[in-house]
């Protein structure tokens, strides 16, 4: 699968475009929608809980520290832009598009 619009290389890693659905039953990746990686989060969008859950889930999935991830845009929106240091586009595509076991 190609990366398309949702992930691109930056000098330090990748930029990831994400669409978040808070208060989902379970936290999981749900494919690509409208040029963004769709992430369903069990956390509610209260007191940054959803943002914290998103960064922890992405960090765990990529096997990197959460401190390597920052929300560049959309901290109060469902559409977000994440800056992720130390990750290649190919690795991000592999992690986020491979079938879950």
C-alpha contacts under 8 A as a table, 3 or more apart, distances in Angstrom:
res1	aa1	res2	aa2	distance
1	X	93	X	7.69
1	X	97	X	7.38
2	X	93	X	7.48
3	X	6	X	6.51
3	X	7	X	5.91
3	X	8	X	7.67
3	X	89	X	7.64
3	X	93	X	6.00
4	X	7	X	6.85
4	X	35	X	7.15
5	X	8	X	7.21
5	X	17	X	7.87
5	X	35	X	5.32
5	X	36	X	7.13
6	X	16	X	5.71
6	X	17	X	4.83
6	X	18	X	7.25
6	X	32	X	7.95
6	X	35	X	5.31
6	X	36	X	4.74
6	X	37	X	6.16
7	X	14	X	6.59
7	X	15	X	5.63
7	X	16	X	4.61
7	X	17	X	6.35
7	X	89	X	6.70
7	X	92	X	7.78
7	X	93	X	7.72
8	X	14	X	5.51
8	X	15	X	5.36
8	X	16	X	6.81
8	X	89	X	6.32
9	X	13	X	6.01
9	X	14	X	4.49
9	X	15	X	6.34
9	X	88	X	7.03
9	X	89	X	5.90
10	X	13	X	5.14
10	X	14	X	5.03
10	X	15	X	6.45
11	X	14	X	7.87
12	X	84	X	7.69
12	X	85	X	5.18
12	X	86	X	6.21
12	X	87	X	7.96
13	X	83	X	7.51
13	X	84	X	5.65
13	X	85	X	4.39
13	X	86	X	4.94
13	X	87	X	4.82
13	X	88	X	5.74
13	X	89	X	7.62
14	X	83	X	6.08
14	X	84	X	5.31
14	X	85	X	6.60
14	X	86	X	7.95
14	X	87	X	6.30
14	X	88	X	6.38
14	X	89	X	6.19
15	X	81	X	6.79
15	X	82	X	5.64
15	X	83	X	4.73
15	X	84	X	6.23
16	X	36	X	7.96
16	X	37	X	7.75
16	X	81	X	5.69
16	X	82	X	5.03
16	X	83	X	6.48
16	X	84	X	7.49
17	X	35	X	7.66
17	X	36	X	5.09
17	X	37	X	6.25
17	X	79	X	7.41
17	X	80	X	5.91
17	X	81	X	4.69
17	X	82	X	6.42
18	X	36	X	4.95
18	X	37	X	4.67
18	X	38	X	5.92
18	X	39	X	7.01
18	X	78	X	7.97
18	X	79	X	5.79
18	X	80	X	5.13
18	X	81	X	6.20
18	X	82	X	7.47
19	X	33	X	7.92
19	X	36	X	5.85
19	X	37	X	5.99
19	X	38	X	4.85
19	X	39	X	6.20
19	X	78	X	5.55
19	X	79	X	4.55
19	X	80	X	6.31
20	X	38	X	6.03
20	X	39	X	4.97
20	X	40	X	5.90
20	X	41	X	6.96
20	X	78	X	4.92
20	X	79	X	6.41
20	X	80	X	7.70
21	X	24	X	6.52
21	X	38	X	7.61
21	X	39	X	6.26
21	X	40	X	4.74
21	X	41	X	5.97
21	X	78	X	6.82
22	X	40	X	6.15
22	X	41	X	4.79
22	X	42	X	6.09
22	X	43	X	5.88
22	X	44	X	5.45
22	X	45	X	6.27
22	X	50	X	6.56
23	X	40	X	7.77
23	X	41	X	5.98
23	X	42	X	4.73
23	X	43	X	5.36
23	X	44	X	4.97
23	X	45	X	7.69
24	X	27	X	6.88
24	X	40	X	5.65
24	X	41	X	5.33
24	X	42	X	4.62
24	X	43	X	7.43
25	X	41	X	7.56
25	X	42	X	5.43
26	X	40	X	6.90
26	X	41	X	6.21
26	X	42	X	4.91
27	X	39	X	7.32
27	X	40	X	5.22
27	X	41	X	4.25
27	X	42	X	5.10
27	X	43	X	7.98
27	X	57	X	7.88
28	X	39	X	5.90
28	X	40	X	5.31
28	X	41	X	6.68
29	X	37	X	7.57
29	X	38	X	6.02
29	X	39	X	4.58
29	X	40	X	6.21
29	X	96	X	7.17
30	X	37	X	7.60
30	X	38	X	5.25
30	X	39	X	5.76
30	X	40	X	6.73
31	X	37	X	6.09
31	X	38	X	5.57
31	X	39	X	7.81
31	X	96	X	7.95
31	X	97	X	7.02
32	X	35	X	6.41
32	X	36	X	5.51
32	X	37	X	4.63
32	X	38	X	5.55
33	X	36	X	5.36
33	X	37	X	6.41
33	X	38	X	6.18
39	X	54	X	7.96
41	X	44	X	7.73
41	X	50	X	6.85
41	X	53	X	7.21
41	X	54	X	7.05
42	X	50	X	7.97
43	X	49	X	6.09
43	X	50	X	5.04
43	X	53	X	6.61
44	X	49	X	6.30
44	X	50	X	5.59
45	X	48	X	6.23
45	X	49	X	5.90
45	X	50	X	4.88
45	X	51	X	7.53
46	X	49	X	5.62
46	X	50	X	7.00
48	X	51	X	5.16
48	X	52	X	6.08
49	X	52	X	5.14
49	X	53	X	6.04
50	X	53	X	5.00
50	X	54	X	6.00
51	X	54	X	5.04
51	X	55	X	6.25
51	X	75	X	7.10
52	X	55	X	5.31
52	X	56	X	6.13
53	X	56	X	5.11
53	X	57	X	5.96
54	X	57	X	5.17
54	X	58	X	6.09
55	X	58	X	5.21
55	X	59	X	5.95
55	X	66	X	6.13
55	X	69	X	6.52
55	X	70	X	7.78
56	X	59	X	5.11
56	X	60	X	6.05
56	X	66	X	5.84
57	X	60	X	5.17
57	X	61	X	6.09
58	X	61	X	5.08
58	X	62	X	6.13
58	X	66	X	7.94
59	X	62	X	5.19
59	X	63	X	5.76
59	X	64	X	5.12
59	X	65	X	5.84
59	X	66	X	5.08
59	X	68	X	7.88
59	X	69	X	7.32
60	X	63	X	4.88
60	X	64	X	6.47
60	X	65	X	7.67
60	X	66	X	7.85
61	X	64	X	7.96
61	X	95	X	6.99
62	X	92	X	7.25
62	X	95	X	6.74
64	X	68	X	7.02
65	X	68	X	5.72
65	X	69	X	7.86
66	X	69	X	5.55
67	X	70	X	7.39
68	X	83	X	7.99
68	X	84	X	5.68
68	X	85	X	5.17
68	X	86	X	7.37
69	X	82	X	6.64
69	X	83	X	5.69
69	X	84	X	4.62
69	X	85	X	6.60
70	X	82	X	5.66
70	X	83	X	5.29
70	X	84	X	6.70
71	X	74	X	7.10
71	X	75	X	6.33
71	X	80	X	6.93
71	X	81	X	5.96
71	X	82	X	4.62
71	X	83	X	6.38
72	X	75	X	7.71
72	X	80	X	7.57
72	X	81	X	5.49
72	X	82	X	5.60
72	X	83	X	6.34
73	X	80	X	5.52
73	X	81	X	5.03
73	X	82	X	7.25
74	X	77	X	4.71
74	X	78	X	6.93
74	X	79	X	5.85
74	X	80	X	4.40
74	X	81	X	6.50
75	X	80	X	6.68
77	X	80	X	6.61
84	X	87	X	6.63
87	X	91	X	6.67
87	X	92	X	6.83
88	X	91	X	5.27
88	X	92	X	6.27
89	X	92	X	5.13
89	X	93	X	6.11
90	X	93	X	5.21
90	X	94	X	6.14
91	X	94	X	5.03
91	X	95	X	6.13
92	X	95	X	5.20
92	X	96	X	6.02
93	X	96	X	5.37
93	X	97	X	5.75
93	X	98	X	7.95
94	X	97	X	5.59
94	X	98	X	5.69
95	X	98	X	5.79
